[in-house]
Amino acid sequence: MFRLFLILLLFATVAMQAQNTDSLRVTVANPDVIGNETLLEHKNAFSNIDPQYTAVYQKPTFWQIIKYIPDDLYQFGRFTTRTQNLKWDALAVGSTAALLPFDQDLLEGADYLGKRLGGWDKDSEYKKVGGLLNIIPQNISSTVYYIGNGGTTVLLSGMFYGIGKLNNNDLRALNTSNELLECLLSVGVATQTIKRVTGRQSPSRAIPDNNPGGKWQPFPSFAAFQNNTPNYDAMPSGHLATYVATVTIIATNYPEKRWIRPVGYAVGGILAFNMVSTKVHWVSDYPIAILIGYVMGKTIAERRITKLPKEHVGLAPLSRYKINYTCSTVNHTLVFGTRMEF
C-alpha cells in the first residue's frame, strides 16, 4: 500500500513540477500599442493577475475551438522534439517503462485499498436525468470518475461563459470557456490516436483473460476497437490527460489564484487512484497522459494571452526580494554584510 501511495505522489509531483519549466510559445505584442488603443485604455487588459506582466485578451470566437486543433497537435509534437524538453519526454517514457513490471501488483494493491476505504473498487454507475443522460453518480467511485469525464470540462466551460457574460463580457473568462472546449477536442484526438497505436488491454478485460499487466495489440482494426473498446484503449488515460489540461488552462488564465494547481493536482491524484481501483487503467497509463494534458493545456491557454511586461506601461514591476546592506564591527574588525528579504 505504501508503494502505491508513493507512486501516486510521484505523479502529482511531476505534474506540479512541470509548471516551473515552460518553454512553450508565448505571444508578446507591441508593448506600447494594441491595435489603435494604448494599453492603459484597453478594456481587455488585466494588470492585477501577475506582478511581472499585464495580460491582454481578444474577443474569442466559436470557430477557434475547431480552428486551433491542428496547431495544438503540431505544438505538442514540436514540444516533445525540442532539445530542452527531452528531459520531460524521458521522464514520462522512463516512468512508464519503470512502472510496467509492477502494474499488476499496484492494481491489486489499489483494489484492496479501495475495498478497505469502502466502495472505491466498485464500477462507475450513473442514474439518468429525464430518461436521457446518465449523469447522477450512484457511488463514490462514480463521483470521482466523473471528475475526469469530458462532461466536467463542458460544465466548467459553461460556468466560465456565464461568469464572462455576467461580468460585462469579461474576456478572460470567455476565453477560458473556449479553451476548455478546445482542450476537450484536442486532447481527445491525441489520446485516441495513441490508444489506437498501442492497443493496450484495460484491467477489466485483462483479468478475466488472465493477462497480468494487460495484453498489447498494436494497431487494432477500427471495427475491433469499436466493438470491444476496453480491450485496446488503456494507454494513455484520456480521463487524466483531459483533467490535467483542464486544470492547467484554468491555472494559466488565473495565476493569481495560487490554490488552483495544488488543489487541482491533488484531486487528480485521487482520480488516478480511483481509475486503478475500479480496474479502468493501469498505473503506467498515467505518465504520458500527464505530459499530454499539461503541454496541450499550456499551449491552448498561452495562445490567447498577450503578455506585456509592466516596465513598458508605466507600472513598476514588483520586486521578488529586497536587499539591504549592513556595516558593523566584530572583534574590532569592520564587517560588511548583505541581507536579503523575500
C-alpha positions as CSV (number, residue, x, y, z in Angstrom):
1,M,0.0,0.0,0.0
2,F,2.8,2.3,0.8
3,R,4.4,1.8,-2.6
4,L,1.1,2.7,-4.3
5,F,0.9,5.9,-2.2
6,L,4.5,6.8,-3.3
7,I,3.7,6.2,-6.9
8,L,0.6,8.4,-6.9
9,L,2.5,11.1,-5.0
10,L,5.2,10.9,-7.7
11,F,2.6,11.6,-10.4
12,A,1.3,14.7,-8.6
13,T,4.8,15.9,-8.0
14,V,5.7,15.5,-11.7
15,A,2.7,17.4,-12.8
16,M,3.3,20.3,-10.4
17,Q,7.0,20.5,-11.2
18,A,6.2,20.8,-14.9
19,Q,4.7,24.2,-14.4
20,N,8.0,25.6,-13.3
21,T,9.7,24.9,-16.7
22,D,7.8,26.5,-19.5
23,S,9.3,26.6,-22.9
24,L,6.0,26.9,-24.8
25,R,5.4,29.7,-27.1
26,V,4.1,33.0,-25.5
27,T,2.7,35.7,-27.8
28,V,4.2,39.1,-27.0
29,A,2.5,42.1,-28.6
30,N,3.8,45.6,-29.2
31,P,4.4,46.9,-25.6
32,D,3.1,50.4,-26.5
33,V,0.0,49.9,-28.6
34,I,-2.6,47.2,-29.2
35,G,-4.4,47.9,-32.3
36,N,-5.4,51.6,-32.1
37,E,-5.7,51.7,-28.3
38,T,-3.0,52.3,-25.7
39,L,-2.7,49.5,-23.2
40,L,-3.8,51.7,-20.3
41,E,-7.1,52.4,-22.1
42,H,-7.6,48.9,-23.3
43,K,-10.7,47.4,-21.6
44,N,-9.4,43.8,-22.1
45,A,-6.2,44.3,-20.1
46,F,-5.7,42.6,-16.7
47,S,-2.9,44.2,-14.7
48,N,-3.6,42.7,-11.3
49,I,-3.1,39.0,-12.1
50,D,0.8,38.9,-12.1
51,P,3.4,41.3,-10.7
52,Q,5.6,41.0,-13.8
53,Y,3.2,41.5,-16.7
54,T,-0.2,42.7,-17.9
55,A,-2.4,40.1,-19.7
56,V,-4.5,41.2,-22.7
57,Y,-7.2,39.1,-24.2
58,Q,-9.1,39.4,-27.5
59,K,-12.7,38.5,-28.1
60,P,-12.9,34.8,-28.7
61,T,-15.0,33.1,-31.5
62,F,-16.6,29.7,-31.5
63,W,-14.8,28.8,-34.7
64,Q,-11.5,29.0,-32.8
65,I,-12.4,25.9,-30.8
66,I,-12.1,23.8,-34.0
67,K,-9.6,26.0,-35.9
68,Y,-6.8,25.5,-33.5
69,I,-6.9,21.7,-33.1
70,P,-4.3,21.1,-35.8
71,D,-1.9,23.6,-34.3
72,D,-2.5,22.1,-30.8
73,L,-1.3,18.7,-32.1
74,Y,1.6,20.3,-34.0
75,Q,2.7,22.3,-31.0
76,F,2.6,19.1,-28.8
77,G,4.8,17.3,-31.4
78,R,7.1,20.3,-31.5
79,F,7.4,20.4,-27.7
80,T,8.4,16.8,-27.5
81,T,11.1,17.1,-30.1
82,R,12.8,20.2,-28.8
83,T,16.2,19.5,-27.2
84,Q,15.4,21.5,-24.0
85,N,12.3,19.4,-23.5
86,L,13.8,15.9,-23.9
87,K,14.1,15.6,-20.1
88,W,10.3,15.7,-19.8
89,D,9.9,13.1,-22.6
90,A,12.5,10.9,-20.8
91,L,10.7,11.4,-17.5
92,A,7.3,10.4,-19.0
93,V,8.6,7.4,-21.0
94,G,11.1,6.3,-18.3
95,S,8.3,6.4,-15.6
96,T,6.1,4.3,-17.9
97,A,8.8,1.8,-18.5
98,A,9.7,1.6,-14.8
99,L,6.1,1.1,-13.8
100,L,5.1,-1.6,-16.3
101,P,6.6,-4.6,-14.4
102,F,4.6,-3.5,-11.3
103,D,1.3,-2.8,-12.9
104,Q,-0.4,-6.0,-11.7
105,D,0.8,-5.6,-8.1
106,L,-0.2,-2.0,-8.0
107,L,-3.6,-2.8,-9.4
108,E,-4.2,-5.5,-6.7
109,G,-3.0,-3.1,-4.0
110,A,-5.3,-0.4,-5.2
111,D,-8.2,-2.8,-5.4
112,Y,-7.5,-4.0,-1.8
113,L,-7.3,-0.4,-0.5
114,G,-10.4,0.6,-2.4
115,K,-12.4,-2.1,-0.7
116,R,-11.0,-1.1,2.7
117,L,-12.0,2.5,2.1
118,G,-15.5,1.4,1.2
119,G,-16.9,1.5,-2.3
120,W,-13.9,2.8,-4.2
121,D,-13.4,-0.5,-6.0
122,K,-17.0,-0.6,-7.4
123,D,-17.8,0.0,-11.1
124,S,-19.0,3.5,-12.0
125,E,-22.8,3.7,-12.2
126,Y,-24.9,6.7,-13.1
127,K,-28.6,7.5,-13.0
128,K,-30.5,9.0,-15.9
129,V,-31.9,12.5,-15.7
130,G,-35.1,12.9,-17.6
131,G,-34.7,9.5,-19.0
132,L,-31.9,10.8,-21.3
133,L,-28.5,11.4,-19.7
134,N,-26.6,9.2,-17.2
135,I,-25.1,12.0,-15.1
136,I,-26.1,11.3,-11.5
137,P,-23.4,9.2,-9.8
138,Q,-24.6,6.3,-7.7
139,N,-21.5,5.7,-5.6
140,I,-18.2,7.3,-4.5
141,S,-16.2,5.8,-7.4
142,S,-18.7,7.1,-9.9
143,T,-18.4,10.6,-8.4
144,V,-14.6,10.6,-8.6
145,Y,-14.5,9.1,-12.1
146,Y,-16.8,11.8,-13.3
147,I,-14.2,14.4,-12.5
148,G,-12.1,13.3,-15.4
149,N,-15.1,12.9,-17.7
150,G,-15.5,15.3,-20.6
151,G,-18.8,16.4,-19.1
152,T,-17.0,18.1,-16.2
153,T,-14.9,20.1,-18.6
154,V,-18.0,21.1,-20.5
155,L,-19.7,22.2,-17.3
156,L,-16.7,24.3,-16.3
157,S,-16.7,25.8,-19.8
158,G,-20.3,26.8,-19.3
159,M,-19.5,28.2,-15.8
160,F,-16.8,30.5,-17.2
161,Y,-19.0,31.5,-20.1
162,G,-21.7,32.6,-17.6
163,I,-19.1,34.4,-15.5
164,G,-17.9,36.2,-18.6
165,K,-21.3,37.3,-19.7
166,L,-22.4,38.4,-16.2
167,N,-19.2,40.5,-15.7
168,N,-19.7,42.8,-18.7
169,N,-18.1,40.4,-21.2
170,D,-15.1,39.6,-19.2
171,L,-12.8,38.4,-22.0
172,R,-10.5,36.3,-19.6
173,A,-13.5,34.2,-18.5
174,L,-14.9,33.9,-22.1
175,N,-11.5,32.8,-23.5
176,T,-11.1,30.3,-20.7
177,S,-14.6,28.9,-21.6
178,N,-13.5,28.5,-25.3
179,E,-10.1,27.0,-24.3
180,L,-11.8,24.3,-22.2
181,L,-13.9,23.1,-25.1
182,E,-10.9,23.2,-27.4
183,C,-8.8,21.1,-25.0
184,L,-11.5,18.5,-24.8
185,L,-11.3,18.0,-28.6
186,S,-7.6,18.3,-29.0
187,V,-6.7,16.1,-26.1
188,G,-9.3,13.6,-27.3
189,V,-7.7,13.4,-30.8
190,A,-4.2,13.0,-29.3
191,T,-5.1,10.3,-26.8
192,Q,-7.4,8.4,-29.1
193,T,-4.7,8.3,-31.7
194,I,-2.1,6.9,-29.3
195,K,-4.7,4.4,-27.9
196,R,-5.2,3.0,-31.4
197,V,-1.5,2.6,-31.8
198,T,-0.7,0.9,-28.5
199,G,-3.8,-1.3,-28.3
200,R,-3.3,-2.0,-24.6
201,Q,-5.8,-4.1,-22.8
202,S,-7.7,-2.5,-19.9
203,P,-7.6,-4.3,-16.5
204,S,-11.3,-5.0,-16.7
205,R,-10.6,-7.2,-19.8
206,A,-7.1,-8.4,-18.8
207,I,-8.2,-10.0,-15.5
208,P,-10.8,-12.4,-17.0
209,D,-8.4,-13.2,-19.8
210,N,-5.6,-13.9,-17.3
211,N,-3.2,-11.4,-18.8
212,P,-1.3,-9.7,-15.9
213,G,-0.5,-6.2,-16.9
214,G,-2.7,-6.4,-19.9
215,K,-2.1,-7.7,-23.4
216,W,-0.7,-5.3,-26.1
217,Q,-2.2,-5.5,-29.6
218,P,-0.8,-2.5,-31.5
219,F,-2.9,-1.0,-34.4
220,P,-6.2,-2.9,-33.9
221,S,-8.7,-2.5,-36.7
222,F,-11.3,0.2,-36.4
223,A,-14.0,-2.5,-36.2
224,A,-12.3,-4.3,-33.4
225,F,-11.6,-1.1,-31.4
226,Q,-15.3,0.0,-31.8
227,N,-16.8,-3.4,-30.9
228,N,-14.5,-4.2,-27.9
229,T,-13.0,-0.8,-26.8
230,P,-11.8,-1.8,-23.3
231,N,-9.7,-4.5,-25.0
232,Y,-7.5,-1.8,-26.6
233,D,-7.9,1.6,-25.0
234,A,-5.9,1.6,-21.8
235,M,-2.8,3.5,-22.8
236,P,-2.8,6.5,-22.3
237,S,-5.5,7.6,-19.9
238,G,-7.8,10.1,-21.7
239,H,-9.6,11.0,-18.5
240,L,-6.4,12.0,-16.7
241,A,-5.0,13.9,-19.8
242,T,-8.2,15.8,-20.1
243,Y,-8.3,16.6,-16.4
244,V,-4.7,17.8,-16.3
245,A,-5.3,20.0,-19.4
246,T,-8.4,21.5,-17.7
247,V,-6.6,22.4,-14.5
248,T,-3.6,23.8,-16.5
249,I,-5.8,26.0,-18.6
250,I,-7.7,27.5,-15.6
251,A,-4.5,28.0,-13.6
252,T,-2.7,29.6,-16.6
253,N,-5.5,32.1,-17.0
254,Y,-5.9,32.8,-13.3
255,P,-2.3,32.7,-12.0
256,E,-3.3,34.9,-9.0
257,K,-5.4,32.0,-7.7
258,R,-2.5,30.1,-6.3
259,W,-4.7,27.3,-4.8
260,I,-5.8,26.1,-8.2
261,R,-2.7,24.0,-9.0
262,P,-2.1,22.3,-5.7
263,V,-5.8,21.5,-5.1
264,G,-6.3,20.5,-8.7
265,Y,-3.4,18.2,-8.9
266,A,-4.2,16.6,-5.5
267,V,-7.7,15.8,-6.8
268,G,-6.0,14.4,-10.0
269,G,-4.1,12.0,-7.7
270,I,-7.4,10.8,-6.2
271,L,-8.8,10.4,-9.8
272,A,-5.7,8.4,-10.8
273,F,-6.2,6.1,-7.8
274,N,-9.9,5.6,-8.4
275,M,-9.3,4.5,-12.0
276,V,-6.8,1.9,-11.0
277,S,-9.0,0.7,-8.1
278,T,-12.0,0.3,-10.4
279,K,-9.8,-1.5,-13.0
280,V,-10.2,1.1,-15.7
281,H,-6.5,1.8,-16.0
282,W,-3.0,0.6,-15.1
283,V,-0.7,3.0,-13.2
284,S,1.7,3.1,-16.1
285,D,-1.1,4.6,-18.3
286,Y,-0.6,7.9,-16.4
287,P,2.8,9.5,-17.1
288,I,2.3,10.0,-20.8
289,A,-1.3,11.2,-20.1
290,I,0.1,13.9,-17.7
291,L,2.6,15.0,-20.3
292,I,-0.1,15.3,-23.0
293,G,-2.5,17.1,-20.7
294,Y,0.0,19.7,-19.4
295,V,1.6,20.5,-22.7
296,M,-1.6,20.8,-24.6
297,G,-3.3,22.8,-21.8
298,K,-0.5,25.2,-21.6
299,T,-0.3,25.6,-25.4
300,I,-4.1,26.3,-25.6
301,A,-4.1,28.9,-22.8
302,E,-0.9,30.7,-23.8
303,R,-2.1,31.2,-27.4
304,R,-4.8,33.6,-26.3
305,I,-2.8,35.6,-23.8
306,T,-0.8,38.6,-24.9
307,K,1.7,39.3,-22.1
308,L,3.2,42.8,-21.7
309,P,6.0,43.5,-19.3
310,K,4.9,46.1,-16.8
311,E,8.0,48.2,-17.3
312,H,6.7,49.2,-20.7
313,V,3.4,50.6,-19.5
314,G,4.5,52.9,-16.7
315,L,3.9,50.3,-14.0
316,A,6.8,49.5,-11.7
317,P,7.4,45.7,-11.6
318,L,7.1,44.1,-8.1
319,S,10.5,43.1,-6.8
320,R,10.8,39.5,-5.8
321,Y,13.2,40.3,-3.0
322,K,14.7,43.3,-1.2
323,I,18.4,43.7,-0.5
324,N,19.8,45.7,2.5
325,Y,23.5,46.4,3.0
326,T,24.9,46.5,6.5
327,C,28.1,47.5,8.2
328,S,29.2,46.5,11.6
329,T,32.3,45.7,13.8
330,V,33.1,42.3,15.0
331,N,36.1,41.9,17.4
332,H,37.4,45.4,16.3
333,T,37.1,44.3,12.6
334,L,35.0,46.2,10.1
335,V,32.5,43.8,8.5
336,F,30.2,44.4,5.6
337,G,27.1,42.3,5.1
338,T,24.1,41.8,2.8
339,R,20.6,40.9,4.0
340,M,18.0,39.6,1.5
341,E,14.3,39.8,2.4
342,F,11.8,37.8,0.4
